[in-house]
Amino acid sequence: MSDIHNAPTGACSDAITLAESFATGESDPVQALDAAMAKSATVDHVFISLCPQRARREARASAERWKAGQPLSALDGVPIAWKDLFDVSGSVTTAAAAVRRDVSPALLDATTVGLLSRAGLVCVGKTNLSEFAYSGLGLNPHFGTPINPHGMDQPRIPGGSSSGSAVAVAAGIVPIAMGTDTAGSLRIPAAFNGLVGFRSSCKRYNRDGVFPLAHTLDSVGPLTRSVRDLLAIDDILRARTQPTSSVPRSLAGQRFWVDEAVIFDPRTEHAVRDNLMRSLTLLKNAGALIDLRPSPAFQATLTLIEQQGWLGAAEAFALHQPLLDSDAAQQLDPRVRRRLEAARQLPASQLISLYSARERLQQQLTDELDGAFLITPTVAHVAPPLSALEADDALFVKTNLATLRLTMPGSLLNLPGVSLPTGLDAAGLPTALLISAPAGEDSRLLRAALAVEAALRTP
């Protein structure tokens, strides 16, 4: 039977709890780093590279600050992992592509890496991903595929493309890992691994030093065990001098538009539907107003993508065309190469039509919501078995499209979104809901997600 999570997300404490242990002297950043490094050695294919010397230096400096009572931030000393799209000084940014194994190491940290490092977070290393971040499943033939820790019956996929980042948090290596999201690459692995994942509006965080996929759609965000960790990261990246309160606000009178057409679509698995409906009951009990009916703008966006194609495909092809036209294309994951090549013949008129429709649907959804938040399942199914997807190209393509289906509209419309765990299916695999808001309303969304998380954890 499916069941709602009442305990904090994941088996381990969140980043704020860890930092509190530094303040009380129960632990220190060096001990936390030692534990992270030891755990990383027990889980395969999660990290592409580690930064032991840098991490040790940062942890020791943080320990001294805590002893002096002068932490740089609420997360000083907390171990963090970075998807291997972010430049980390002295490390190769591979984008999990074999063709990039021998590129020169980055000379500087990406802007986001630098901001969090200056806030005292400890850089453990660079995590695995789908090659060039171009898959929602997380498989990688070059660096291996991280295994979903929840797959007790058989190896399950981690979700992608931020696969290593999600497993690094779910497996208890680090409490925070940073990733990117172009079509669902943070929200999907969050859902499959029982984590909290935040897709920010595209321009909320600086993307300098982050290897791109689709310039119009790329966004940066964290995978965590709690919404309050999202808020702490957001405070640092937004350079706030006063921390955002982590006390949940009341949900009384807060409106949520729940797309009924998605929930009762036959493609939505029973456990996903049942756990989401049970979650809605908890929100109602907390005073929220639930409007259960189809969202015309969301449904129109689903239809647009199905009929006209994916805007990100054209932008990804344009980015990688020089590589695709070279002999080095032979080194690519064949599945990623085929997906990139599929956009080669996309007519310019179709691309212009997609850009135009995007603007129209963004405004339509904002008008429809009128201050409400949109709720859908994050993914309509739980994490599928790995072996069948490795063996069957046709199944891979079908499953990838199904997995990305409900997160792609949010990316196209630049909706900030928070994926929250709603429970488990009969096999112990996580399910999740996605709360989304109009572009630019990230702060309001994060405050609402904090309140929703509290309601979902109510006994």
KEZA-290092 format. One line per field, with one value per residue (C-alpha): residue number from 1; residue in three letters; z negated, y, x negated. Coordinates in steps of 0.02 Angstrom, whole numbers, plus 50000, padded with zeros to 5 digits. Each point is the difference from the previous one (the first is absolute). Layout:
lumse: NUM;...
pator: ALA;...
z: Z;...
y: Y;...
x: X;...
***
This chain:
lumse: 1;2;3;4;5;6;7;8;9;10;11;12;13;14;15;16;17;18;19;20;21;22;23;24;25;26;27;28;29;30;31;32;33;34;35;36;37;38;39;40;41;42;43;44;45;46;47;48;49;50;51;52;53;54;55;56;57;58;59;60;61;62;63;64;65;66;67;68;69;70;71;72;73;74;75;76;77;78;79;80;81;82;83;84;85;86;87;88;89;90;91;92;93;94;95;96;97;98;99;100;101;102;103;104;105;106;107;108;109;110;111;112;113;114;115;116;117;118;119;120;121;122;123;124;125;126;127;128;129;130;131;132;133;134;135;136;137;138;139;140;141;142;143;144;145;146;147;148;149;150;151;152;153;154;155;156;157;158;159;160;161;162;163;164;165;166;167;168;169;170;171;172;173;174;175;176;177;178;179;180;181;182;183;184;185;186;187;188;189;190;191;192;193;194;195;196;197;198;199;200;201;202;203;204;205;206;207;208;209;210;211;212;213;214;215;216;217;218;219;220;221;222;223;224;225;226;227;228;229;230;231;232;233;234;235;236;237;238;239;240;241;242;243;244;245;246;247;248;249;250;251;252;253;254;255;256;257;258;259;260;261;262;263;264;265;266;267;268;269;270;271;272;273;274;275;276;277;278;279;280;281;282;283;284;285;286;287;288;289;290;291;292;293;294;295;296;297;298;299;300;301;302;303;304;305;306;307;308;309;310;311;312;313;314;315;316;317;318;319;320;321;322;323;324;325;326;327;328;329;330;331;332;333;334;335;336;337;338;339;340;341;342;343;344;345;346;347;348;349;350;351;352;353;354;355;356;357;358;359;360;361;362;363;364;365;366;367;368;369;370;371;372;373;374;375;376;377;378;379;380;381;382;383;384;385;386;387;388;389;390;391;392;393;394;395;396;397;398;399;400;401;402;403;404;405;406;407;408;409;410;411;412;413;414;415;416;417;418;419;420;421;422;423;424;425;426;427;428;429;430;431;432;433;434;435;436;437;438;439;440;441;442;443;444;445;446;447;448;449;450;451;452;453;454;455;456;457;458;459
pator: MET;SER;ASP;ILE;HIS;ASN;ALA;PRO;THR;GLY;ALA;CYS;SER;ASP;ALA;ILE;THR;LEU;ALA;GLU;SER;PHE;ALA;THR;GLY;GLU;SER;ASP;PRO;VAL;GLN;ALA;LEU;ASP;ALA;ALA;MET;ALA;LYS;SER;ALA;THR;VAL;ASP;HIS;VAL;PHE;ILE;SER;LEU;CYS;PRO;GLN;ARG;ALA;ARG;ARG;GLU;ALA;ARG;ALA;SER;ALA;GLU;ARG;TRP;LYS;ALA;GLY;GLN;PRO;LEU;SER;ALA;LEU;ASP;GLY;VAL;PRO;ILE;ALA;TRP;LYS;ASP;LEU;PHE;ASP;VAL;SER;GLY;SER;VAL;THR;THR;ALA;ALA;ALA;ALA;VAL;ARG;ARG;ASP;VAL;SER;PRO;ALA;LEU;LEU;ASP;ALA;THR;THR;VAL;GLY;LEU;LEU;SER;ARG;ALA;GLY;LEU;VAL;CYS;VAL;GLY;LYS;THR;ASN;LEU;SER;GLU;PHE;ALA;TYR;SER;GLY;LEU;GLY;LEU;ASN;PRO;HIS;PHE;GLY;THR;PRO;ILE;ASN;PRO;HIS;GLY;MET;ASP;GLN;PRO;ARG;ILE;PRO;GLY;GLY;SER;SER;SER;GLY;SER;ALA;VAL;ALA;VAL;ALA;ALA;GLY;ILE;VAL;PRO;ILE;ALA;MET;GLY;THR;ASP;THR;ALA;GLY;SER;LEU;ARG;ILE;PRO;ALA;ALA;PHE;ASN;GLY;LEU;VAL;GLY;PHE;ARG;SER;SER;CYS;LYS;ARG;TYR;ASN;ARG;ASP;GLY;VAL;PHE;PRO;LEU;ALA;HIS;THR;LEU;ASP;SER;VAL;GLY;PRO;LEU;THR;ARG;SER;VAL;ARG;ASP;LEU;LEU;ALA;ILE;ASP;ASP;ILE;LEU;ARG;ALA;ARG;THR;GLN;PRO;THR;SER;SER;VAL;PRO;ARG;SER;LEU;ALA;GLY;GLN;ARG;PHE;TRP;VAL;ASP;GLU;ALA;VAL;ILE;PHE;ASP;PRO;ARG;THR;GLU;HIS;ALA;VAL;ARG;ASP;ASN;LEU;MET;ARG;SER;LEU;THR;LEU;LEU;LYS;ASN;ALA;GLY;ALA;LEU;ILE;ASP;LEU;ARG;PRO;SER;PRO;ALA;PHE;GLN;ALA;THR;LEU;THR;LEU;ILE;GLU;GLN;GLN;GLY;TRP;LEU;GLY;ALA;ALA;GLU;ALA;PHE;ALA;LEU;HIS;GLN;PRO;LEU;LEU;ASP;SER;ASP;ALA;ALA;GLN;GLN;LEU;ASP;PRO;ARG;VAL;ARG;ARG;ARG;LEU;GLU;ALA;ALA;ARG;GLN;LEU;PRO;ALA;SER;GLN;LEU;ILE;SER;LEU;TYR;SER;ALA;ARG;GLU;ARG;LEU;GLN;GLN;GLN;LEU;THR;ASP;GLU;LEU;ASP;GLY;ALA;PHE;LEU;ILE;THR;PRO;THR;VAL;ALA;HIS;VAL;ALA;PRO;PRO;LEU;SER;ALA;LEU;GLU;ALA;ASP;ASP;ALA;LEU;PHE;VAL;LYS;THR;ASN;LEU;ALA;THR;LEU;ARG;LEU;THR;MET;PRO;GLY;SER;LEU;LEU;ASN;LEU;PRO;GLY;VAL;SER;LEU;PRO;THR;GLY;LEU;ASP;ALA;ALA;GLY;LEU;PRO;THR;ALA;LEU;LEU;ILE;SER;ALA;PRO;ALA;GLY;GLU;ASP;SER;ARG;LEU;LEU;ARG;ALA;ALA;LEU;ALA;VAL;GLU;ALA;ALA;LEU;ARG;THR;PRO
z: 50000;50038;49853;49967;49928;49827;49957;50071;50179;50011;49866;49952;49925;50109;50020;49869;49870;50044;49982;49832;49941;50044;49894;49849;50018;50026;50166;50107;50186;50006;49927;50122;50146;49941;49994;50174;50076;49918;50062;50176;50013;49970;50138;50182;50144;49897;50016;50156;49898;49819;49927;49843;49977;50026;49893;49857;50006;50000;49860;49886;50026;49963;49841;49938;50038;49903;49852;50003;50016;50167;50137;50171;50025;49933;50108;49960;50003;50082;50136;50173;50168;50173;50160;50122;50104;49872;50015;49844;50003;50038;50056;50175;50043;50096;50019;49980;50181;50049;50131;49861;49886;50056;50008;49893;49817;49957;49948;49895;49903;50079;49920;49897;49942;49944;49908;49900;49967;49931;49888;49928;50085;50030;50181;49998;50188;50169;50028;50145;50122;50166;50137;50035;49880;50144;49924;49861;49950;49941;50095;50051;50098;49974;49811;49945;49934;49816;49924;49914;49814;49987;50126;49878;50118;50147;50061;50044;50097;49904;50118;50097;50049;49825;49955;49897;49904;49950;49947;49904;49892;49995;49952;49857;50070;49996;49943;50149;50182;50138;50172;50153;50075;50184;50019;49828;49953;49818;49970;50074;49899;49846;50029;50032;49848;49872;49992;50009;50166;50056;50180;49989;50129;50134;49950;49811;49979;50097;50129;50041;50000;50022;50157;50095;50091;50055;49961;49993;49883;49889;49815;49845;49834;49850;49948;49812;49861;49946;50064;49865;50081;50164;49913;49924;50170;50079;49867;50040;50189;49989;49880;49867;49840;49899;50009;50061;49860;49999;49897;50112;50031;49983;50153;49951;50156;50113;50170;50098;50175;50021;50180;49991;50179;49959;49837;50077;50163;50022;50019;49817;49891;49858;49862;50072;50009;49830;49909;50083;49956;49820;50000;50059;49853;49882;50085;49982;49817;49981;50074;50181;50138;50132;50175;50085;50187;50162;50032;50180;50013;49932;50112;50151;49961;49991;50170;50074;49951;50062;50168;50035;49913;49862;50009;49902;50136;50128;49878;49949;50182;50038;49852;50047;50191;50019;49898;50094;50165;49944;49986;49810;50011;50003;49816;49947;49915;50154;49919;49960;50174;50083;49893;50043;50185;50000;49993;50150;50122;49889;50110;49945;50015;49871;49881;50015;49970;49840;49934;50037;49922;49847;49966;50026;49886;49864;49990;50011;49853;49894;50033;49963;49836;49939;49843;49980;50016;50126;49935;50109;49973;50029;50100;50040;49951;49876;50047;50132;49996;50073;50093;50125;50046;50028;50117;50102;50101;50043;49818;49951;50120;49946;49814;50017;50082;49869;49859;50066;50051;49845;49965;50178;49994;49847;50086;50160;49903;49880;49847;49840;49923;49840;50000;49831;49952;49969;49949;50062;50110;49948;50049;49895;50148;49974;50079;50007;50037;50089;49943;50134;50013;50139;50054;49875;49852;49924;49826;49983;50062;49875;49855;50059;50020;49821;49940;50112;49938;49820;50040;50086;49847;49882;49908
y: 50000;50176;50113;50183;50048;50075;50003;50126;49966;49864;49892;50129;50174;50154;50131;50119;49861;49957;50181;50011;49854;50104;50143;49888;49909;49830;49989;50106;50029;49888;49854;50035;50000;49838;49918;50065;49938;49829;49983;50055;49853;49877;50060;49971;50124;50147;50110;50034;50086;50045;50153;49928;50133;50146;49919;49967;50179;50070;49884;50044;50186;49980;49902;50144;50125;49899;49987;50189;50021;50087;49892;50080;49942;49881;49864;50029;49834;49900;49880;50033;49912;50079;49928;49987;50144;50127;50061;49963;50075;49867;49868;49948;50039;49842;50022;49809;49986;49891;50129;50126;49891;50088;50181;50122;50017;50152;50150;50077;49943;50026;50150;49892;49890;50154;50074;49841;49972;50177;49958;49858;49847;49861;49943;49808;49971;49991;49883;49891;50040;49951;50047;50188;49997;49934;49866;49987;49824;50023;49858;50028;49873;50096;50026;49870;50027;50043;49880;50064;49958;49961;49857;49855;49871;50035;50142;50151;50156;50159;50119;50131;50093;50047;49816;50004;50154;49917;49836;50094;50075;49847;49885;50115;50057;50186;50092;50120;49977;50127;49959;50074;49981;50026;49883;49921;49958;50052;49962;49824;49931;50085;49906;49832;50014;50070;50170;50184;50078;50181;50059;50187;50126;50006;50166;49983;49933;50043;49867;50061;49852;49873;49891;50035;49892;50120;50183;50048;49860;49961;50034;49964;49931;49887;49826;49988;49908;50147;50161;50099;49947;50069;50165;50005;49970;50130;50127;49978;50002;50154;50087;50032;50076;49943;49813;49950;49929;49811;50005;49938;50122;49949;49921;50069;50076;49958;49942;49854;49954;49813;49940;49863;49945;49952;49912;49889;49971;49811;50029;50055;49850;49959;50032;50171;50045;49927;50084;50167;49991;49957;50149;50113;49942;50052;50170;50022;49953;50139;50126;50004;50026;49864;50030;49830;50024;50000;50147;50058;50083;49849;49882;50112;49999;49810;49995;50128;49898;49837;50075;50131;49926;50058;50173;49939;49873;50138;50100;49845;49955;50177;49992;49831;50008;50026;49842;49903;50049;49939;49829;50017;49971;49814;50014;50056;49891;49937;50040;50178;50022;49940;50116;50148;49958;49986;50190;50030;50017;50103;50141;50178;50038;49865;50068;50176;49929;49916;50162;50093;49866;50000;50185;49981;49849;50080;50144;49885;49894;50153;50068;49832;49973;50176;49977;49813;49869;49858;49821;49849;49836;50030;49838;49887;49843;49939;49964;49861;49852;50038;49840;50005;50180;49960;49857;50074;50161;50013;49979;50131;50128;49963;50006;50158;50092;49936;50052;50176;50027;50090;50106;50063;50122;50086;50019;50067;50128;50039;49951;49985;49833;49902;49811;49928;49816;49937;49821;49829;49866;49818;49966;50145;50116;50187;50102;50190;50152;50158;50174;50133;50188;50129;50054;50111;49951;49888;50078;49983;49821;49953;50069;49902;49841;50019;50004;49854;49897;50031;49947;49841;49953;50020;49835
x: 50000;49941;49962;49967;49831;50025;49815;49876;49949;49868;49923;49867;50011;50011;49864;50070;50001;49820;49946;50089;49894;49846;50066;50029;49834;50084;49909;49887;49972;49846;50099;50141;49878;49919;50171;50043;49837;50018;50178;49955;49880;50142;50118;49953;50011;50062;49845;49899;49865;49965;49913;49917;49866;50118;50134;49878;49938;50176;50060;49854;50027;50185;49964;49893;50138;50129;49880;49984;50189;49981;50079;50015;50179;50132;49922;49816;49908;50139;49937;50069;49983;50009;50070;49855;50065;49939;49821;49899;49826;49870;50127;50050;50180;50044;50189;49989;49943;49851;49954;49964;49893;49840;50055;49901;50051;50104;49898;50139;50151;50170;50085;50119;49856;49904;50149;50033;49816;49985;50148;49897;50074;49874;49978;49991;49996;50086;50147;50052;50141;50076;49877;50016;50151;50106;50112;50128;49946;49821;49914;49820;49895;49837;49996;50128;50176;50031;50125;50155;49981;50186;49993;49998;50078;49883;49888;50107;49956;49954;50088;49908;49916;49939;49981;49841;50055;50164;49919;49864;50138;50115;49855;49951;49833;50042;50157;49997;49951;50017;50066;50082;50173;50042;50149;50013;49821;50018;50184;49996;49853;50073;50163;49918;49886;50122;49914;50045;49951;50012;50004;49974;50058;49866;49922;50012;49823;49844;49954;49824;49882;50139;49991;50162;50127;50138;49970;50184;50050;49849;50018;49896;50060;49971;50051;50025;50090;50107;50077;49911;49835;50065;50035;49826;49919;50113;49952;49816;50018;50112;49878;50132;49934;50152;50039;50172;50105;50012;50161;50142;50142;50180;50081;50170;50077;49852;50065;49929;50058;49979;50005;50130;49969;49821;50042;50133;49908;49978;49813;49992;49959;50119;49872;49958;50184;50046;49857;50036;50184;49957;49882;50140;50105;49861;49991;50188;49988;49871;50122;49944;50128;49986;50070;50001;50028;49899;49886;50030;49828;49908;50097;49969;49813;49999;50087;49880;49847;50077;50049;49865;49848;49885;49923;49849;49960;49968;49893;49901;49966;49941;49881;49927;50006;49811;49970;50134;49919;49829;49919;50008;50189;49957;49955;50173;50129;50096;50167;49950;49927;50161;50104;49890;50003;50189;50013;49885;50145;50115;50069;49965;50186;50038;49870;50072;50173;49939;49925;50161;50110;49889;50031;50187;50016;49892;50122;50152;49941;49959;50175;50082;49910;50039;49895;50027;49864;50007;49984;49966;49907;49815;49989;50147;49905;49869;49819;49995;49878;49830;49956;50144;49960;49817;50047;50142;49979;50185;50050;49871;50075;50178;49958;49897;50145;50122;49884;49974;50181;50064;49846;49971;50148;49929;49833;50076;50103;49855;50101;49900;50046;49970;50015;50051;50012;50177;49967;49947;50078;50018;49818;49934;49971;50030;50139;50009;50104;49942;50050;49974;50023;49987;49825;49912;50108;49866;50001;50188;49989;49864;50102;50152;49896;49939;50180;50052;49853;50054;50179;49942;49898;50148;50032
***
